Amino acid sequence: MSLFSLPTELLLLLTHNLQYASELSAMSQTCRRFHTIFDPELYSRFANSCEFNILRLVETGNSDAIQKLGLLVTNCLIF
């Protein structure tokens, strides 16, 4: 059985074993299906350490990433 043929639920369980965001990002970039599955999880993890990361996005002008964070940003404490 191929990794690509696993159900979405099992693929999401794999994310719990990925320690670094770069690993999740690499999985997300593998194919369109994986991007659809893993990209929201990647941004969710990113939003969990909001303060520093959002400031960095603003400083670098990365508006695309800020837009992807969407509602996840509202869960952060920004002063």
PDB file of N, CA, C and O in Angstrom:
ATOM      1  N   MET A   1       0.848  -1.182   0.000  1.00  0.00           N
ATOM      2  CA  MET A   1       0.000   0.000   0.000  1.00  0.00           C
ATOM      3  C   MET A   1       0.889   1.239   0.000  1.00  0.00           C
ATOM      4  O   MET A   1       1.842   1.342   0.772  1.00  0.00           O
ATOM      5  N   SER A   2       0.560   2.159  -0.869  1.00  0.00           N
ATOM      6  CA  SER A   2       1.302   3.400  -1.021  1.00  0.00           C
ATOM      7  C   SER A   2       0.841   4.440  -0.001  1.00  0.00           C
ATOM      8  O   SER A   2      -0.311   4.430   0.432  1.00  0.00           O
ATOM      9  N   LEU A   3       1.736   5.321   0.371  1.00  0.00           N
ATOM     10  CA  LEU A   3       1.401   6.422   1.268  1.00  0.00           C
ATOM     11  C   LEU A   3       0.303   7.284   0.653  1.00  0.00           C
ATOM     12  O   LEU A   3      -0.555   7.806   1.365  1.00  0.00           O
ATOM     13  N   PHE A   4       0.331   7.429  -0.656  1.00  0.00           N
ATOM     14  CA  PHE A   4      -0.647   8.254  -1.360  1.00  0.00           C
ATOM     15  C   PHE A   4      -2.049   7.668  -1.320  1.00  0.00           C
ATOM     16  O   PHE A   4      -3.024   8.393  -1.520  1.00  0.00           O
ATOM     17  N   SER A   5      -2.168   6.383  -1.069  1.00  0.00           N
ATOM     18  CA  SER A   5      -3.484   5.751  -1.063  1.00  0.00           C
ATOM     19  C   SER A   5      -4.109   5.681   0.337  1.00  0.00           C
ATOM     20  O   SER A   5      -5.228   5.192   0.494  1.00  0.00           O
ATOM     21  N   LEU A   6      -3.393   6.164   1.339  1.00  0.00           N
ATOM     22  CA  LEU A   6      -3.947   6.155   2.694  1.00  0.00           C
ATOM     23  C   LEU A   6      -5.088   7.158   2.822  1.00  0.00           C
ATOM     24  O   LEU A   6      -5.067   8.205   2.175  1.00  0.00           O
ATOM     25  N   PRO A   7      -6.079   6.850   3.646  1.00  0.00           N
ATOM     26  CA  PRO A   7      -7.166   7.801   3.878  1.00  0.00           C
ATOM     27  C   PRO A   7      -6.645   9.065   4.563  1.00  0.00           C
ATOM     28  O   PRO A   7      -5.638   9.033   5.269  1.00  0.00           O
ATOM     29  N   THR A   8      -7.335  10.154   4.346  1.00  0.00           N
ATOM     30  CA  THR A   8      -6.950  11.446   4.910  1.00  0.00           C
ATOM     31  C   THR A   8      -6.773  11.374   6.424  1.00  0.00           C
ATOM     32  O   THR A   8      -5.840  11.965   6.967  1.00  0.00           O
ATOM     33  N   GLU A   9      -7.653  10.660   7.100  1.00  0.00           N
ATOM     34  CA  GLU A   9      -7.588  10.563   8.560  1.00  0.00           C
ATOM     35  C   GLU A   9      -6.255   9.965   9.025  1.00  0.00           C
ATOM     36  O   GLU A   9      -5.670  10.425  10.006  1.00  0.00           O
ATOM     37  N   LEU A  10      -5.790   8.954   8.325  1.00  0.00           N
ATOM     38  CA  LEU A  10      -4.509   8.335   8.700  1.00  0.00           C
ATOM     39  C   LEU A  10      -3.336   9.265   8.394  1.00  0.00           C
ATOM     40  O   LEU A  10      -2.366   9.325   9.149  1.00  0.00           O
ATOM     41  N   LEU A  11      -3.435   9.979   7.291  1.00  0.00           N
ATOM     42  CA  LEU A  11      -2.378  10.928   6.960  1.00  0.00           C
ATOM     43  C   LEU A  11      -2.280  12.026   8.015  1.00  0.00           C
ATOM     44  O   LEU A  11      -1.184  12.451   8.381  1.00  0.00           O
ATOM     45  N   LEU A  12      -3.428  12.476   8.498  1.00  0.00           N
ATOM     46  CA  LEU A  12      -3.415  13.501   9.551  1.00  0.00           C
ATOM     47  C   LEU A  12      -2.799  12.979  10.844  1.00  0.00           C
ATOM     48  O   LEU A  12      -2.171  13.733  11.587  1.00  0.00           O
ATOM     49  N   LEU A  13      -2.980  11.694  11.108  1.00  0.00           N
ATOM     50  CA  LEU A  13      -2.351  11.104  12.294  1.00  0.00           C
ATOM     51  C   LEU A  13      -0.830  11.126  12.181  1.00  0.00           C
ATOM     52  O   LEU A  13      -0.132  11.216  13.192  1.00  0.00           O
ATOM     53  N   LEU A  14      -0.323  11.045  10.977  1.00  0.00           N
ATOM     54  CA  LEU A  14       1.129  11.095  10.762  1.00  0.00           C
ATOM     55  C   LEU A  14       1.727  12.426  11.210  1.00  0.00           C
ATOM     56  O   LEU A  14       2.887  12.484  11.617  1.00  0.00           O
ATOM     57  N   THR A  15       0.939  13.485  11.136  1.00  0.00           N
ATOM     58  CA  THR A  15       1.475  14.805  11.489  1.00  0.00           C
ATOM     59  C   THR A  15       1.899  14.883  12.952  1.00  0.00           C
ATOM     60  O   THR A  15       2.751  15.695  13.312  1.00  0.00           O
ATOM     61  N   HIS A  16       1.309  14.046  13.791  1.00  0.00           N
ATOM     62  CA  HIS A  16       1.660  14.056  15.213  1.00  0.00           C
ATOM     63  C   HIS A  16       3.080  13.544  15.446  1.00  0.00           C
ATOM     64  O   HIS A  16       3.672  13.804  16.494  1.00  0.00           O
ATOM     65  N   ASN A  17       3.620  12.823  14.479  1.00  0.00           N
ATOM     66  CA  ASN A  17       4.974  12.284  14.605  1.00  0.00           C
ATOM     67  C   ASN A  17       6.028  13.170  13.952  1.00  0.00           C
ATOM     68  O   ASN A  17       7.220  12.868  14.010  1.00  0.00           O
ATOM     69  N   LEU A  18       5.594  14.256  13.335  1.00  0.00           N
ATOM     70  CA  LEU A  18       6.532  15.177  12.701  1.00  0.00           C
ATOM     71  C   LEU A  18       6.896  16.261  13.701  1.00  0.00           C
ATOM     72  O   LEU A  18       6.029  16.995  14.175  1.00  0.00           O
ATOM     73  N   GLN A  19       8.165  16.357  14.015  1.00  0.00           N
ATOM     74  CA  GLN A  19       8.607  17.272  15.062  1.00  0.00           C
ATOM     75  C   GLN A  19       8.779  18.700  14.562  1.00  0.00           C
ATOM     76  O   GLN A  19       8.501  19.652  15.291  1.00  0.00           O
ATOM     77  N   TYR A  20       9.231  18.852  13.333  1.00  0.00           N
ATOM     78  CA  TYR A  20       9.574  20.174  12.823  1.00  0.00           C
ATOM     79  C   TYR A  20       8.596  20.626  11.746  1.00  0.00           C
ATOM     80  O   TYR A  20       8.073  19.817  10.979  1.00  0.00           O
ATOM     81  N   ALA A  21       8.363  21.923  11.704  1.00  0.00           N
ATOM     82  CA  ALA A  21       7.487  22.485  10.685  1.00  0.00           C
ATOM     83  C   ALA A  21       8.036  22.223   9.283  1.00  0.00           C
ATOM     84  O   ALA A  21       7.270  22.081   8.330  1.00  0.00           O
ATOM     85  N   SER A  22       9.349  22.161   9.160  1.00  0.00           N
ATOM     86  CA  SER A  22       9.959  21.913   7.848  1.00  0.00           C
ATOM     87  C   SER A  22       9.582  20.530   7.315  1.00  0.00           C
ATOM     88  O   SER A  22       9.449  20.340   6.106  1.00  0.00           O
ATOM     89  N   GLU A  23       9.410  19.569   8.220  1.00  0.00           N
ATOM     90  CA  GLU A  23       8.991  18.229   7.797  1.00  0.00           C
ATOM     91  C   GLU A  23       7.560  18.265   7.274  1.00  0.00           C
ATOM     92  O   GLU A  23       7.244  17.655   6.253  1.00  0.00           O
ATOM     93  N   LEU A  24       6.715  18.976   7.975  1.00  0.00           N
ATOM     94  CA  LEU A  24       5.321  19.106   7.562  1.00  0.00           C
ATOM     95  C   LEU A  24       5.228  19.893   6.252  1.00  0.00           C
ATOM     96  O   LEU A  24       4.413  19.574   5.385  1.00  0.00           O
ATOM     97  N   SER A  25       6.052  20.902   6.118  1.00  0.00           N
ATOM     98  CA  SER A  25       6.096  21.680   4.890  1.00  0.00           C
ATOM     99  C   SER A  25       6.524  20.807   3.710  1.00  0.00           C
ATOM    100  O   SER A  25       5.950  20.905   2.625  1.00  0.00           O
ATOM    101  N   ALA A  26       7.512  19.969   3.914  1.00  0.00           N
ATOM    102  CA  ALA A  26       7.973  19.070   2.851  1.00  0.00           C
ATOM    103  C   ALA A  26       6.865  18.106   2.439  1.00  0.00           C
ATOM    104  O   ALA A  26       6.680  17.839   1.252  1.00  0.00           O
ATOM    105  N   MET A  27       6.136  17.589   3.407  1.00  0.00           N
ATOM    106  CA  MET A  27       5.014  16.703   3.094  1.00  0.00           C
ATOM    107  C   MET A  27       3.948  17.463   2.298  1.00  0.00           C
ATOM    108  O   MET A  27       3.376  16.929   1.348  1.00  0.00           O
ATOM    109  N   SER A  28       3.691  18.696   2.690  1.00  0.00           N
ATOM    110  CA  SER A  28       2.693  19.516   2.033  1.00  0.00           C
ATOM    111  C   SER A  28       3.045  19.797   0.570  1.00  0.00           C
ATOM    112  O   SER A  28       2.157  19.965  -0.267  1.00  0.00           O
ATOM    113  N   GLN A  29       4.322  19.847   0.274  1.00  0.00           N
ATOM    114  CA  GLN A  29       4.773  20.181  -1.076  1.00  0.00           C
ATOM    115  C   GLN A  29       4.891  18.962  -1.996  1.00  0.00           C
ATOM    116  O   GLN A  29       5.252  19.103  -3.165  1.00  0.00           O
ATOM    117  N   THR A  30       4.593  17.783  -1.483  1.00  0.00           N
ATOM    118  CA  THR A  30       4.740  16.551  -2.256  1.00  0.00           C
ATOM    119  C   THR A  30       3.776  16.473  -3.436  1.00  0.00           C
ATOM    120  O   THR A  30       4.176  16.145  -4.553  1.00  0.00           O
ATOM    121  N   CYS A  31       2.506  16.777  -3.182  1.00  0.00           N
ATOM    122  CA  CYS A  31       1.496  16.730  -4.247  1.00  0.00           C
ATOM    123  C   CYS A  31       0.312  17.589  -3.821  1.00  0.00           C
ATOM    124  O   CYS A  31       0.248  18.046  -2.680  1.00  0.00           O
ATOM    125  N   ARG A  32      -0.614  17.802  -4.731  1.00  0.00           N
ATOM    126  CA  ARG A  32      -1.763  18.666  -4.426  1.00  0.00           C
ATOM    127  C   ARG A  32      -2.619  18.117  -3.292  1.00  0.00           C
ATOM    128  O   ARG A  32      -3.089  18.873  -2.442  1.00  0.00           O
ATOM    129  N   ARG A  33      -2.817  16.827  -3.281  1.00  0.00           N
ATOM    130  CA  ARG A  33      -3.635  16.225  -2.213  1.00  0.00           C
ATOM    131  C   ARG A  33      -2.980  16.449  -0.854  1.00  0.00           C
ATOM    132  O   ARG A  33      -3.652  16.830   0.104  1.00  0.00           O
ATOM    133  N   PHE A  34      -1.683  16.216  -0.768  1.00  0.00           N
ATOM    134  CA  PHE A  34      -0.988  16.416   0.501  1.00  0.00           C
ATOM    135  C   PHE A  34      -0.985  17.888   0.900  1.00  0.00           C
ATOM    136  O   PHE A  34      -1.070  18.213   2.084  1.00  0.00           O
ATOM    137  N   HIS A  35      -0.888  18.772  -0.081  1.00  0.00           N
ATOM    138  CA  HIS A  35      -0.936  20.204   0.223  1.00  0.00           C
ATOM    139  C   HIS A  35      -2.277  20.561   0.858  1.00  0.00           C
ATOM    140  O   HIS A  35      -2.335  21.296   1.844  1.00  0.00           O
ATOM    141  N   THR A  36      -3.351  20.033   0.279  1.00  0.00           N
ATOM    142  CA  THR A  36      -4.688  20.290   0.808  1.00  0.00           C
ATOM    143  C   THR A  36      -4.838  19.750   2.231  1.00  0.00           C
ATOM    144  O   THR A  36      -5.511  20.362   3.060  1.00  0.00           O
ATOM    145  N   ILE A  37      -4.226  18.632   2.507  1.00  0.00           N
ATOM    146  CA  ILE A  37      -4.337  17.988   3.819  1.00  0.00           C
ATOM    147  C   ILE A  37      -3.422  18.637   4.855  1.00  0.00           C
ATOM    148  O   ILE A  37      -3.852  18.934   5.969  1.00  0.00           O
ATOM    149  N   PHE A  38      -2.169  18.855   4.487  1.00  0.00           N
ATOM    150  CA  PHE A  38      -1.155  19.260   5.473  1.00  0.00           C
ATOM    151  C   PHE A  38      -0.983  20.763   5.634  1.00  0.00           C
ATOM    152  O   PHE A  38      -0.510  21.208   6.680  1.00  0.00           O
ATOM    153  N   ASP A  39      -1.351  21.558   4.638  1.00  0.00           N
ATOM    154  CA  ASP A  39      -1.134  22.999   4.725  1.00  0.00           C
ATOM    155  C   ASP A  39      -1.893  23.635   5.897  1.00  0.00           C
ATOM    156  O   ASP A  39      -1.305  24.443   6.616  1.00  0.00           O
ATOM    157  N   PRO A  40      -3.176  23.307   6.121  1.00  0.00           N
ATOM    158  CA  PRO A  40      -3.862  23.879   7.284  1.00  0.00           C
ATOM    159  C   PRO A  40      -3.189  23.505   8.613  1.00  0.00           C
ATOM    160  O   PRO A  40      -3.127  24.327   9.527  1.00  0.00           O
ATOM    161  N   GLU A  41      -2.696  22.290   8.721  1.00  0.00           N
ATOM    162  CA  GLU A  41      -1.993  21.859   9.938  1.00  0.00           C
ATOM    163  C   GLU A  41      -0.695  22.638  10.113  1.00  0.00           C
ATOM    164  O   GLU A  41      -0.327  23.001  11.230  1.00  0.00           O
ATOM    165  N   LEU A  42      -0.012  22.890   9.017  1.00  0.00           N
ATOM    166  CA  LEU A  42       1.234  23.653   9.060  1.00  0.00           C
ATOM    167  C   LEU A  42       0.974  25.060   9.574  1.00  0.00           C
ATOM    168  O   LEU A  42       1.698  25.534  10.450  1.00  0.00           O
ATOM    169  N   TYR A  43      -0.035  25.735   9.055  1.00  0.00           N
ATOM    170  CA  TYR A  43      -0.343  27.085   9.502  1.00  0.00           C
ATOM    171  C   TYR A  43      -0.917  27.099  10.918  1.00  0.00           C
ATOM    172  O   TYR A  43      -0.740  28.073  11.650  1.00  0.00           O
ATOM    173  N   SER A  44      -1.594  26.038  11.301  1.00  0.00           N
ATOM    174  CA  SER A  44      -2.090  25.936  12.670  1.00  0.00           C
ATOM    175  C   SER A  44      -0.924  25.877  13.654  1.00  0.00           C
ATOM    176  O   SER A  44      -0.946  26.546  14.688  1.00  0.00           O
ATOM    177  N   ARG A  45       0.082  25.088  13.337  1.00  0.00           N
ATOM    178  CA  ARG A  45       1.270  25.016  14.198  1.00  0.00           C
ATOM    179  C   ARG A  45       1.998  26.343  14.225  1.00  0.00           C
ATOM    180  O   ARG A  45       2.493  26.776  15.265  1.00  0.00           O
ATOM    181  N   PHE A  46       2.058  26.980  13.075  1.00  0.00           N
ATOM    182  CA  PHE A  46       2.719  28.273  12.962  1.00  0.00           C
ATOM    183  C   PHE A  46       2.014  29.297  13.851  1.00  0.00           C
ATOM    184  O   PHE A  46       2.669  30.095  14.522  1.00  0.00           O
ATOM    185  N   ALA A  47       0.689  29.274  13.857  1.00  0.00           N
ATOM    186  CA  ALA A  47      -0.086  30.231  14.635  1.00  0.00           C
ATOM    187  C   ALA A  47       0.057  30.004  16.137  1.00  0.00           C
ATOM    188  O   ALA A  47      -0.153  30.931  16.918  1.00  0.00           O
ATOM    189  N   ASN A  48       0.408  28.797  16.552  1.00  0.00           N
ATOM    190  CA  ASN A  48       0.563  28.517  17.977  1.00  0.00           C
ATOM    191  C   ASN A  48       1.717  29.283  18.598  1.00  0.00           C
ATOM    192  O   ASN A  48       1.749  29.479  19.813  1.00  0.00           O
ATOM    193  N   SER A  49       2.650  29.711  17.793  1.00  0.00           N
ATOM    194  CA  SER A  49       3.740  30.545  18.300  1.00  0.00           C
ATOM    195  C   SER A  49       3.641  31.912  17.638  1.00  0.00           C
ATOM    196  O   SER A  49       4.598  32.409  17.045  1.00  0.00           O
ATOM    197  N   CYS A  50       2.481  32.492  17.754  1.00  0.00           N
ATOM    198  CA  CYS A  50       2.075  33.672  16.998  1.00  0.00           C
ATOM    199  C   CYS A  50       2.933  34.914  17.126  1.00  0.00           C
ATOM    200  O   CYS A  50       3.416  35.439  16.123  1.00  0.00           O
ATOM    201  N   GLU A  51       3.125  35.379  18.317  1.00  0.00           N
ATOM    202  CA  GLU A  51       3.657  36.727  18.483  1.00  0.00           C
ATOM    203  C   GLU A  51       4.911  36.964  17.652  1.00  0.00           C
ATOM    204  O   GLU A  51       4.959  37.904  16.858  1.00  0.00           O
ATOM    205  N   PHE A  52       5.910  36.135  17.825  1.00  0.00           N
ATOM    206  CA  PHE A  52       7.163  36.322  17.098  1.00  0.00           C
ATOM    207  C   PHE A  52       6.962  36.116  15.602  1.00  0.00           C
ATOM    208  O   PHE A  52       7.457  36.899  14.792  1.00  0.00           O
ATOM    209  N   ASN A  53       6.245  35.076  15.242  1.00  0.00           N
ATOM    210  CA  ASN A  53       6.087  34.738  13.835  1.00  0.00           C
ATOM    211  C   ASN A  53       5.288  35.779  13.057  1.00  0.00           C
ATOM    212  O   ASN A  53       5.645  36.116  11.928  1.00  0.00           O
ATOM    213  N   ILE A  54       4.225  36.284  13.642  1.00  0.00           N
ATOM    214  CA  ILE A  54       3.424  37.288  12.941  1.00  0.00           C
ATOM    215  C   ILE A  54       4.221  38.575  12.777  1.00  0.00           C
ATOM    216  O   ILE A  54       4.172  39.204  11.719  1.00  0.00           O
ATOM    217  N   LEU A  55       4.947  38.967  13.801  1.00  0.00           N
ATOM    218  CA  LEU A  55       5.787  40.151  13.671  1.00  0.00           C
ATOM    219  C   LEU A  55       6.808  39.977  12.559  1.00  0.00           C
ATOM    220  O   LEU A  55       7.090  40.914  11.811  1.00  0.00           O
ATOM    221  N   ARG A  56       7.356  38.785  12.454  1.00  0.00           N
ATOM    222  CA  ARG A  56       8.338  38.518  11.407  1.00  0.00           C
ATOM    223  C   ARG A  56       7.695  38.595  10.026  1.00  0.00           C
ATOM    224  O   ARG A  56       8.295  39.132   9.094  1.00  0.00           O
ATOM    225  N   LEU A  57       6.482  38.064   9.885  1.00  0.00           N
ATOM    226  CA  LEU A  57       5.780  38.140   8.606  1.00  0.00           C
ATOM    227  C   LEU A  57       5.503  39.586   8.204  1.00  0.00           C
ATOM    228  O   LEU A  57       5.651  39.959   7.040  1.00  0.00           O
ATOM    229  N   VAL A  58       5.103  40.385   9.173  1.00  0.00           N
ATOM    230  CA  VAL A  58       4.819  41.794   8.889  1.00  0.00           C
ATOM    231  C   VAL A  58       6.103  42.512   8.490  1.00  0.00           C
ATOM    232  O   VAL A  58       6.116  43.280   7.529  1.00  0.00           O
ATOM    233  N   GLU A  59       7.173  42.262   9.224  1.00  0.00           N
ATOM    234  CA  GLU A  59       8.452  42.910   8.923  1.00  0.00           C
ATOM    235  C   GLU A  59       8.963  42.549   7.534  1.00  0.00           C
ATOM    236  O   GLU A  59       9.549  43.389   6.850  1.00  0.00           O
ATOM    237  N   THR A  60       8.744  41.301   7.112  1.00  0.00           N
ATOM    238  CA  THR A  60       9.239  40.866   5.804  1.00  0.00           C
ATOM    239  C   THR A  60       8.226  41.110   4.688  1.00  0.00           C
ATOM    240  O   THR A  60       8.523  40.867   3.519  1.00  0.00           O
ATOM    241  N   GLY A  61       7.045  41.584   5.036  1.00  0.00           N
ATOM    242  CA  GLY A  61       6.028  41.891   4.038  1.00  0.00           C
ATOM    243  C   GLY A  61       5.404  40.667   3.398  1.00  0.00           C
ATOM    244  O   GLY A  61       4.975  40.721   2.245  1.00  0.00           O
ATOM    245  N   ASN A  62       5.348  39.567   4.126  1.00  0.00           N
ATOM    246  CA  ASN A  62       4.804  38.323   3.583  1.00  0.00           C
ATOM    247  C   ASN A  62       3.287  38.293   3.766  1.00  0.00           C
ATOM    248  O   ASN A  62       2.770  37.568   4.616  1.00  0.00           O
ATOM    249  N   SER A  63       2.582  39.085   2.963  1.00  0.00           N
ATOM    250  CA  SER A  63       1.131  39.200   3.107  1.00  0.00           C
ATOM    251  C   SER A  63       0.402  37.908   2.732  1.00  0.00           C
ATOM    252  O   SER A  63      -0.668  37.628   3.273  1.00  0.00           O
ATOM    253  N   ASP A  64       0.963  37.120   1.815  1.00  0.00           N
ATOM    254  CA  ASP A  64       0.326  35.849   1.449  1.00  0.00           C
ATOM    255  C   ASP A  64       0.224  34.915   2.646  1.00  0.00           C
ATOM    256  O   ASP A  64      -0.824  34.313   2.878  1.00  0.00           O
ATOM    257  N   ALA A  65       1.301  34.793   3.403  1.00  0.00           N
ATOM    258  CA  ALA A  65       1.300  33.915   4.577  1.00  0.00           C
ATOM    259  C   ALA A  65       0.363  34.454   5.651  1.00  0.00           C
ATOM    260  O   ALA A  65      -0.307  33.684   6.340  1.00  0.00           O
ATOM    261  N   ILE A  66       0.317  35.772   5.792  1.00  0.00           N
ATOM    262  CA  ILE A  66      -0.586  36.369   6.782  1.00  0.00           C
ATOM    263  C   ILE A  66      -2.025  36.056   6.411  1.00  0.00           C
ATOM    264  O   ILE A  66      -2.829  35.725   7.282  1.00  0.00           O
ATOM    265  N   GLN A  67      -2.362  36.154   5.134  1.00  0.00           N
ATOM    266  CA  GLN A  67      -3.716  35.840   4.686  1.00  0.00           C
ATOM    267  C   GLN A  67      -4.043  34.368   4.906  1.00  0.00           C
ATOM    268  O   GLN A  67      -5.175  34.039   5.260  1.00  0.00           O
ATOM    269  N   LYS A  68      -3.076  33.476   4.705  1.00  0.00           N
ATOM    270  CA  LYS A  68      -3.314  32.049   4.924  1.00  0.00           C
ATOM    271  C   LYS A  68      -3.597  31.749   6.387  1.00  0.00           C
ATOM    272  O   LYS A  68      -4.348  30.828   6.710  1.00  0.00           O
ATOM    273  N   LEU A  69      -2.997  32.523   7.257  1.00  0.00           N
ATOM    274  CA  LEU A  69      -3.254  32.304   8.683  1.00  0.00           C
ATOM    275  C   LEU A  69      -4.717  32.573   9.006  1.00  0.00           C
ATOM    276  O   LEU A  69      -5.291  31.940   9.892  1.00  0.00           O
ATOM    277  N   GLY A  70      -5.306  33.498   8.297  1.00  0.00           N
ATOM    278  CA  GLY A  70      -6.724  33.791   8.410  1.00  0.00           C
ATOM    279  C   GLY A  70      -7.231  33.852   9.836  1.00  0.00           C
ATOM    280  O   GLY A  70      -6.741  34.642  10.643  1.00  0.00           O
ATOM    281  N   LEU A  71      -8.204  33.025  10.146  1.00  0.00           N
ATOM    282  CA  LEU A  71      -8.828  33.031  11.459  1.00  0.00           C
ATOM    283  C   LEU A  71      -7.909  32.521  12.552  1.00  0.00           C
ATOM    284  O   LEU A  71      -8.142  32.800  13.728  1.00  0.00           O
ATOM    285  N   LEU A  72      -6.874  31.785  12.197  1.00  0.00           N
ATOM    286  CA  LEU A  72      -5.948  31.291  13.211  1.00  0.00           C
ATOM    287  C   LEU A  72      -5.266  32.435  13.938  1.00  0.00           C
ATOM    288  O   LEU A  72      -4.933  32.322  15.118  1.00  0.00           O
ATOM    289  N   VAL A  73      -5.061  33.532  13.234  1.00  0.00           N
ATOM    290  CA  VAL A  73      -4.421  34.701  13.837  1.00  0.00           C
ATOM    291  C   VAL A  73      -5.266  35.268  14.969  1.00  0.00           C
ATOM    292  O   VAL A  73      -4.721  35.766  15.954  1.00  0.00           O
ATOM    293  N   THR A  74      -6.569  35.201  14.847  1.00  0.00           N
ATOM    294  CA  THR A  74      -7.446  35.769  15.868  1.00  0.00           C
ATOM    295  C   THR A  74      -7.333  35.021  17.190  1.00  0.00           C
ATOM    296  O   THR A  74      -7.750  35.546  18.223  1.00  0.00           O
ATOM    297  N   ASN A  75      -6.788  33.822  17.188  1.00  0.00           N
ATOM    298  CA  ASN A  75      -6.623  33.049  18.411  1.00  0.00           C
ATOM    299  C   ASN A  75      -5.368  33.427  19.184  1.00  0.00           C
ATOM    300  O   ASN A  75      -5.133  32.911  20.277  1.00  0.00           O
ATOM    301  N   CYS A  76      -4.571  34.312  18.633  1.00  0.00           N
ATOM    302  CA  CYS A  76      -3.308  34.696  19.263  1.00  0.00           C
ATOM    303  C   CYS A  76      -3.491  35.952  20.090  1.00  0.00           C
ATOM    304  O   CYS A  76      -4.416  36.733  19.866  1.00  0.00           O
ATOM    305  N   LEU A  77      -2.613  36.133  21.034  1.00  0.00           N
ATOM    306  CA  LEU A  77      -2.586  37.351  21.826  1.00  0.00           C
ATOM    307  C   LEU A  77      -1.581  38.300  21.211  1.00  0.00           C
ATOM    308  O   LEU A  77      -0.371  38.089  21.297  1.00  0.00           O
ATOM    309  N   ILE A  78      -2.096  39.353  20.586  1.00  0.00           N
ATOM    310  CA  ILE A  78      -1.220  40.330  19.960  1.00  0.00           C
ATOM    311  C   ILE A  78      -1.404  41.659  20.689  1.00  0.00           C
ATOM    312  O   ILE A  78      -2.518  42.171  20.808  1.00  0.00           O
ATOM    313  N   PHE A  79      -0.303  42.198  21.167  1.00  0.00           N
ATOM    314  CA  PHE A  79      -0.358  43.456  21.913  1.00  0.00           C
ATOM    315  C   PHE A  79       0.234  44.568  21.091  1.00  0.00           C
ATOM    316  O   PHE A  79       0.282  45.712  21.542  1.00  0.00           O
TER     317      PHE A  79
END
